[in-house]
Amino acid sequence: MNPIYPPQQAVPRPTRKRRKPRRRGAIVLAGSSMLAAGLLFVDLRGVEPTVSKSPCQQVIQARSVLSRAQLAKLLNVRERSAKSTVQAIVNEPYCKLAPIEIRAGVTADREAYPLAFDPNTWLVVLYEGDEYAGYDFAIRR
């Protein structure tokens, strides 16, 4: 017998509850397999995309493109200049886009010009009445 430490008594261990085996992975696997099997029977060939391939409302000149020189001149035109000033630089547009309202109560017309050196990039010119109101670039994919 050790005088420093009292004798140890055996402490009963608490009984553990038995856990049920996890089946979560099996359920997910079964569910995804059923979904995949169901998709085999779906026919999507008749479904048409809702996005229009062309934003143009009216094509004006199908061969119209904007050169680097025309673009450089246009970028130097001040906003609120006469519409005729811009049209003398860019000639006829490829197409007209749907009118939009940028400022409250003012409808703006838009014309689009594909760039000759990058056909996927278009310059969109904005007019408010007979005034040039600005431009933006649109990238088509």
Stockholm file with secondary structure:
# STOCKHOLM 1.0

chainA/1-141         MNPIYPPQQAVPRPTRKRRKPRRRGAIVLAGSSMLAAGLLFVDLRGVEPTVSKSPCQQVIQARSVLSRAQLAKLLNVRERSAKSTVQAIVNEPYCKLAPIEIRAGVTADREAYPLAFDPNTWLVVLYEGDEYAGYDFAIRR
#=GR chainA/1-141 SS CCSSSCCCCCCCCCCCCCCCCCCHHHHHHHHHHHHHHHHTTCCCTTCCCSSCSCCEEEESCTTCCBCHHHHHHHHTSCTTCBHHHHHHHHCSCSEEEEEEESSTTCEEEEEEEEETTEEEEEEEEEEETTEEEEEEEEECC
#=GC SS_cons         CCSSSCCCCCCCCCCCCCCCCCCHHHHHHHHHHHHHHHHTTCCCTTCCCSSCSCCEEEESCTTCCBCHHHHHHHHTSCTTCBHHHHHHHHCSCSEEEEEEESSTTCEEEEEEEEETTEEEEEEEEEEETTEEEEEEEEECC
//
